[in-house]
Amino acid sequence: MLETISRQLFDDAPADTLYHYTSFSGMTGIVGSRELRSSDIRYMNDSAELRHTLELLNTDITQRVIDGTDHPRLLNQLLEWLSHRVVSGPMLFGASFRANGNLLSQWRGYSAHGKGVSLGFAPEHIQRCAENQQFQVARCLYSPERQRRLIREVVDAIEVTACRLGENDNPSSRHPTQSYYDVFEHIEGDLLRIAAILKHPSFEEEQEWRIVSPMISDSCDERVDFREGAAMMVPFYRFSLASDPGNPMQLDHVYLGPTNNVELSMNSLELYLERMRARPRRGVSYCQIPFRSR
């Protein structure tokens, strides 16, 4: 059941250009390598991504226990498992795109000192790259009511799955307080994929789409690497943006963020993209947002 819910969430394909906001240094890394670094979702935005889903799950499960559930042991174990396993369990990697490539809030986040760009990719190109690498593409969900309804369906599905698979009552393999943990680990891949696309409603203007990797259990997997984050090491997974190894990266459109040197900056950006054989199909546009130094 949970697999069906997860699959349905990833059925909606993007139809418009998908933009990835970044700095000049980020752009040169992306264009030069023709790769995007998709981060472990537990480390995106200081773990706020998963925390929102955990809060929704905790609220729903706790209310069921208060109301008098038929499966109190199951749900209490689920609450305990969620508080630990999701933080330290297998890795799932994601990277973000925006349907709007010219948002003031995003420029404020990425255009320090006038060094921001948003790289636009054709939706079918991103979809093709994702399919080639066993990634999935999904639109993020922001509606509070839809999120609550989805979480109810998720917990219902977990209860049904747990009743079908049953408890592990062998004390040599599971402590009695963890008798349903085998069930939870069975569904955690789908649970993480669902969590990867639930966003706090305050971010709705971003119109975010996300690429999501297969679940990876081994940190020694050759596809996993690490980079320096703001306060910790962040695991990442290289997502290739080249549909063909022999061809340059395909860009659909690029926005230059706010700057006080519009003409020079536009010219150098266009020269760089030409040099890298990554000329956008629809060219480079200035964002038309006044630059304000900080």
C-alpha positions as CSV (number, residue, x, y, z in Angstrom):
1,M,0.0,0.0,0.0
2,L,2.7,2.5,0.9
3,E,4.5,1.7,-2.4
4,T,1.3,2.6,-4.3
5,I,1.1,5.9,-2.4
6,S,4.7,6.7,-3.1
7,R,4.4,5.8,-6.8
8,Q,1.4,8.0,-7.3
9,L,3.2,11.0,-5.9
10,F,5.9,10.6,-8.5
11,D,3.5,10.2,-11.4
12,D,3.2,14.0,-12.2
13,A,5.7,14.9,-14.8
14,P,7.0,18.6,-15.2
15,A,5.9,20.5,-18.3
16,D,7.8,23.8,-18.0
17,T,11.5,24.8,-17.7
18,L,13.1,23.7,-14.4
19,Y,15.5,26.1,-12.8
20,H,18.3,25.4,-10.4
21,Y,19.5,28.5,-8.5
22,T,23.2,28.7,-7.6
23,S,26.2,30.9,-7.3
24,F,28.9,31.6,-9.9
25,S,31.2,29.1,-8.3
26,G,28.4,26.5,-8.2
27,M,27.6,27.2,-11.8
28,T,31.2,26.6,-13.0
29,G,31.2,23.3,-11.0
30,I,27.9,22.2,-12.5
31,V,28.7,23.2,-16.1
32,G,32.3,22.1,-16.0
33,S,31.4,18.6,-14.6
34,R,28.0,18.4,-16.2
35,E,26.8,17.1,-12.8
36,L,24.6,18.2,-10.0
37,R,25.4,17.4,-6.4
38,S,22.3,15.9,-4.9
39,S,22.5,16.0,-1.1
40,D,21.2,13.4,1.4
41,I,17.8,14.7,2.2
42,R,18.5,14.6,6.0
43,Y,21.1,17.4,5.4
44,M,19.0,19.7,3.2
45,N,18.2,23.0,4.9
46,D,19.7,21.8,8.2
47,S,17.3,18.8,8.3
48,A,14.2,21.0,8.1
49,E,12.9,18.9,5.2
50,L,12.6,15.7,7.2
51,R,11.6,17.5,10.4
52,H,8.4,18.8,8.9
53,T,7.3,15.3,7.8
54,L,8.3,13.8,11.2
55,E,6.1,16.5,13.0
56,L,3.2,15.6,10.8
57,L,3.6,11.9,11.5
58,N,4.0,12.4,15.2
59,T,0.9,14.5,15.4
60,D,-1.2,11.9,13.5
61,I,0.1,8.9,15.4
62,T,-0.1,10.6,18.8
63,Q,-3.7,11.6,18.2
64,R,-4.6,8.0,17.2
65,V,-3.1,6.7,20.5
66,I,-5.0,9.4,22.5
67,D,-8.3,8.5,20.7
68,G,-7.8,4.8,21.5
69,T,-6.2,2.8,18.8
70,D,-6.5,-1.0,18.2
71,H,-2.7,-1.1,17.8
72,P,-1.1,0.9,20.6
73,R,2.1,-1.2,20.8
74,L,2.6,-0.9,17.0
75,L,2.1,2.9,17.0
76,N,4.2,3.5,20.1
77,Q,7.0,1.5,18.5
78,L,6.6,3.5,15.3
79,L,7.0,6.8,17.2
80,E,10.2,5.5,18.8
81,W,11.6,4.2,15.5
82,L,10.8,7.5,13.7
83,S,12.7,9.4,16.3
84,H,16.0,7.5,15.7
85,R,16.0,5.4,12.5
86,V,15.1,8.1,10.0
87,V,18.0,10.2,11.3
88,S,20.6,7.4,11.1
89,G,19.1,5.0,8.6
90,P,19.8,4.6,4.8
91,M,20.5,7.5,2.6
92,L,18.2,9.1,0.0
93,F,19.6,12.0,-2.1
94,G,17.7,14.9,-3.7
95,A,18.3,18.1,-5.6
96,S,15.9,21.0,-6.1
97,F,14.6,22.8,-9.2
98,R,12.1,25.7,-9.3
99,A,9.3,26.2,-11.9
100,N,10.0,30.0,-11.5
101,G,13.6,31.0,-12.4
102,N,13.3,34.6,-11.2
103,L,12.2,34.7,-7.6
104,L,13.4,37.5,-5.3
105,S,13.5,35.1,-2.3
106,Q,15.8,32.8,-4.2
107,W,18.1,35.6,-5.3
108,R,18.4,36.7,-1.7
109,G,19.6,33.2,-0.9
110,Y,22.0,32.7,-3.7
111,S,23.2,36.1,-5.1
112,A,25.6,37.3,-2.5
113,H,27.6,40.2,-4.0
114,G,25.7,39.9,-7.3
115,K,26.9,36.4,-8.0
116,G,23.7,34.5,-8.6
117,V,22.3,32.6,-11.6
118,S,19.5,30.2,-12.2
119,L,20.2,27.5,-14.8
120,G,17.1,26.4,-16.7
121,F,16.7,22.9,-18.1
122,A,14.1,21.5,-20.4
123,P,11.7,19.2,-18.3
124,E,12.0,16.3,-20.7
125,H,15.8,16.5,-20.4
126,I,15.7,16.3,-16.6
127,Q,13.2,13.5,-16.8
128,R,15.4,11.6,-19.2
129,C,18.5,12.1,-17.1
130,A,16.6,10.9,-14.0
131,E,15.3,7.8,-15.6
132,N,18.8,6.9,-16.9
133,Q,20.1,7.0,-13.3
134,Q,17.1,5.4,-11.5
135,F,16.1,8.8,-10.0
136,Q,12.5,9.9,-9.7
137,V,11.0,13.4,-10.3
138,A,8.2,14.8,-8.3
139,R,6.5,18.1,-7.5
140,C,6.7,19.1,-3.9
141,L,3.5,19.3,-1.9
142,Y,2.7,22.4,0.2
143,S,-1.1,22.3,0.9
144,P,-1.6,21.6,4.7
145,E,-4.8,19.8,4.1
146,R,-3.4,17.6,1.4
147,Q,-0.3,16.8,3.6
148,R,-2.5,15.8,6.6
149,R,-4.7,13.6,4.3
150,L,-1.6,12.0,2.9
151,I,-0.1,11.4,6.3
152,R,-3.3,9.7,7.4
153,E,-3.1,7.4,4.4
154,V,0.6,6.7,5.1
155,V,-0.1,5.7,8.8
156,D,-3.2,3.6,7.7
157,A,-0.9,1.8,5.2
158,I,1.7,1.1,7.8
159,E,-0.9,-0.4,10.1
160,V,-2.2,-2.6,7.4
161,T,1.3,-3.7,6.4
162,A,2.2,-4.4,10.0
163,C,-0.9,-6.5,10.5
164,R,-0.2,-8.5,7.3
165,L,3.5,-9.1,8.1
166,G,3.1,-9.5,11.8
167,E,5.5,-9.1,14.7
168,N,8.9,-10.5,15.2
169,D,8.4,-12.2,18.5
170,N,11.8,-13.9,18.5
171,P,13.7,-12.3,21.5
172,S,17.1,-13.5,20.1
173,S,16.7,-11.2,17.0
174,R,14.4,-8.4,18.3
175,H,13.8,-6.9,21.7
176,P,10.1,-7.1,22.6
177,T,9.9,-3.3,22.4
178,Q,11.1,-3.5,18.8
179,S,8.9,-6.3,17.6
180,Y,7.6,-4.3,14.6
181,Y,10.9,-2.8,13.6
182,D,11.3,-5.4,10.7
183,V,8.1,-4.0,9.3
184,F,9.2,-0.4,9.6
185,E,12.5,-1.1,7.8
186,H,10.6,-2.9,5.1
187,I,8.7,0.3,4.3
188,E,11.3,3.0,5.1
189,G,12.4,3.5,1.5
190,D,8.9,4.5,0.4
191,L,8.5,6.6,3.6
192,L,11.7,8.5,2.9
193,R,10.6,9.2,-0.7
194,I,7.3,10.6,0.5
195,A,9.1,12.7,3.1
196,A,11.5,14.1,0.4
197,I,8.7,16.0,-1.3
198,L,6.6,17.3,1.7
199,K,7.5,21.0,2.2
200,H,6.4,23.5,4.7
201,P,3.5,25.6,3.3
202,S,5.5,28.9,3.8
203,F,7.8,27.8,0.9
204,E,4.9,27.4,-1.6
205,E,6.0,30.3,-3.9
206,E,9.1,28.3,-4.8
207,Q,7.0,25.8,-6.9
208,E,9.7,23.3,-6.3
209,W,10.3,20.1,-8.1
210,R,12.7,17.5,-6.8
211,I,14.8,14.7,-8.1
212,V,15.1,11.8,-5.7
213,S,17.6,9.0,-5.8
214,P,17.3,5.3,-5.1
215,M,17.8,4.4,-1.4
216,I,21.4,3.7,-0.6
217,S,22.3,1.7,2.5
218,D,26.1,1.6,2.2
219,S,28.0,4.9,2.8
220,C,31.0,3.2,1.1
221,D,29.0,3.0,-2.2
222,E,31.3,4.5,-4.9
223,R,28.5,6.9,-6.0
224,V,28.5,8.6,-2.6
225,D,30.9,11.4,-1.7
226,F,31.2,14.1,0.9
227,R,31.5,17.9,0.9
228,E,32.0,20.5,3.5
229,G,28.7,22.0,4.7
230,A,28.1,25.1,6.9
231,A,28.7,23.1,10.1
232,M,29.2,19.5,9.1
233,M,30.2,17.1,6.4
234,V,27.4,16.5,3.9
235,P,27.0,13.3,1.9
236,F,26.1,13.8,-1.8
237,Y,25.5,11.8,-4.9
238,R,26.6,12.9,-8.4
239,F,23.6,13.4,-10.7
240,S,24.7,13.5,-14.3
241,L,23.1,16.3,-16.5
242,A,24.5,14.9,-19.7
243,S,22.2,12.7,-21.6
244,D,25.1,11.7,-23.9
245,P,28.7,11.5,-22.6
246,G,30.0,13.0,-25.9
247,N,27.7,16.0,-26.0
248,P,27.8,19.3,-24.0
249,M,25.3,19.9,-21.2
250,Q,21.9,21.0,-22.5
251,L,20.6,24.3,-21.1
252,D,17.2,25.7,-22.0
253,H,17.5,29.2,-20.4
254,V,19.6,31.1,-17.9
255,Y,18.8,34.0,-15.6
256,L,21.5,36.3,-14.2
257,G,20.7,37.4,-10.7
258,P,20.7,41.0,-9.4
259,T,24.0,42.8,-10.0
260,N,25.3,46.4,-10.2
261,N,27.3,45.5,-13.3
262,V,24.6,44.3,-15.6
263,E,26.2,44.7,-19.0
264,L,29.6,43.4,-18.0
265,S,28.2,40.5,-16.0
266,M,25.8,39.5,-18.8
267,N,28.6,39.6,-21.3
268,S,31.0,37.5,-19.3
269,L,28.3,35.0,-18.4
270,E,27.5,34.5,-22.1
271,L,31.2,34.2,-23.0
272,Y,31.7,31.6,-20.3
273,L,28.7,29.5,-21.5
274,E,29.9,29.7,-25.1
275,R,33.4,28.6,-24.1
276,M,31.9,25.6,-22.3
277,R,29.6,24.8,-25.3
278,A,26.6,25.2,-23.0
279,R,24.8,28.0,-24.8
280,P,21.1,28.1,-23.6
281,R,18.5,27.4,-26.3
282,R,16.5,30.5,-25.2
283,G,19.5,32.6,-24.3
284,V,20.5,34.5,-21.1
285,S,18.2,37.0,-19.5
286,Y,18.8,39.5,-16.7
287,C,16.4,39.2,-13.8
288,Q,15.4,43.0,-13.9
289,I,15.5,43.1,-10.1
290,P,17.4,46.1,-8.7
291,F,20.7,45.2,-7.0
292,R,21.0,46.2,-3.4
293,S,24.4,45.8,-1.8
294,R,24.4,44.4,1.8
